[in-house]
Amino acid sequence: MSYLSQSSYRRQQPQSSGRLVGIAVVVLLHVGLIYALMTGLARSVVQVITDPIKTEIIEEIAPPPEETPPPPPPPKFDTPPPPFIPPPEVNILQPPPPTSTAIQATTAERPPVVQPPTRVQAPPAPPPTGGKIDVKSLAKNRPEYPAQSIRLEEAGTTVMRLYCNADGRISDATIEKSSGFDRLDQAWMKEAKRGRWRCEPPTVDGKPQGAWLPSMVPLTFRLEDAR
């Protein structure tokens, strides 16, 4: 071998031997650790884990009761209180009631009150009545049958009292008996006040005078007349 090859061989030999020693040490450490765990160390660990856990209940010590302070001593008075003296009774004298003579004197001084006599009002005179109706004017001037009453089939008789004025015309009216339907009653009332119904008024001293007709007049709506 040459000198260079021998020198390089000598350098590599101590490096490879050092690595082998380190590997051997690591293997021995692992083997010892595994052996220790498998024997004594593992048993001690299991024993520590399996030991029973002891629990102790610690009772809470109650605080001592507070001492109540003693009541205060009664007050001491240097001098005793004065004795109770009731107040004196006071009698109030009332004046004597007035005698009957004094009452008679006071009533005699006042003059009696004289009320004026009440006037009795005479009842109002009844409205004048008389005359007669022209029946032909009633038949000639009839109001139109209300359309809604025809649809609802409303029919009936309205009894009225008519007023005949001095001109011989009916100018006012009152409903004495309803037909049962307000639309029918109002249709007759409107027609009565239009002045188309003729009448003969009564006369006083030869002059015509307005008056209510003495006879009541029945006015009828029939469905047969509307069809």
BELPEDA-V443198 format. One record per backbone hydrogen bond with DSSP energy under -0.5 kcal/mol. NH is the residue of the N-H (numbers start at 0). CO is the residue of the C=O. If there is no record, write none. Layout:
BEGIN
nh & co
NH & CO
NH & CO
END
This chain:
BEGIN
nh & co
5 & 1
6 & 2
7 & 3
8 & 4
9 & 5
10 & 6
11 & 7
12 & 8
13 & 9
14 & 10
15 & 11
16 & 12
17 & 13
18 & 14
19 & 15
20 & 16
21 & 17
22 & 18
23 & 19
24 & 20
25 & 21
26 & 22
27 & 23
28 & 24
29 & 25
30 & 26
31 & 27
32 & 28
33 & 29
34 & 30
35 & 31
36 & 32
37 & 33
38 & 34
40 & 35
41 & 35
41 & 36
42 & 38
43 & 39
44 & 40
45 & 41
46 & 42
47 & 43
48 & 44
49 & 45
50 & 46
53 & 51
57 & 55
58 & 56
61 & 59
76 & 74
85 & 83
90 & 88
91 & 89
92 & 90
93 & 91
102 & 98
103 & 99
104 & 100
105 & 101
106 & 102
107 & 103
108 & 104
109 & 105
113 & 111
114 & 112
119 & 117
120 & 118
129 & 211
131 & 199
133 & 197
134 & 132
137 & 133
138 & 134
139 & 135
140 & 136
141 & 139
149 & 145
150 & 146
151 & 147
152 & 149
153 & 148
155 & 220
157 & 218
158 & 156
158 & 176
159 & 157
159 & 216
160 & 173
162 & 171
163 & 161
163 & 210
164 & 162
164 & 168
167 & 164
169 & 196
170 & 162
170 & 168
171 & 162
173 & 160
175 & 158
175 & 173
176 & 158
184 & 180
185 & 181
186 & 182
187 & 183
188 & 184
189 & 185
190 & 186
191 & 187
192 & 188
193 & 190
194 & 191
195 & 190
198 & 167
199 & 131
200 & 198
201 & 208
203 & 206
206 & 203
208 & 201
210 & 163
211 & 127
212 & 161
216 & 159
217 & 215
218 & 157
220 & 155
224 & 221
225 & 221
226 & 222
END
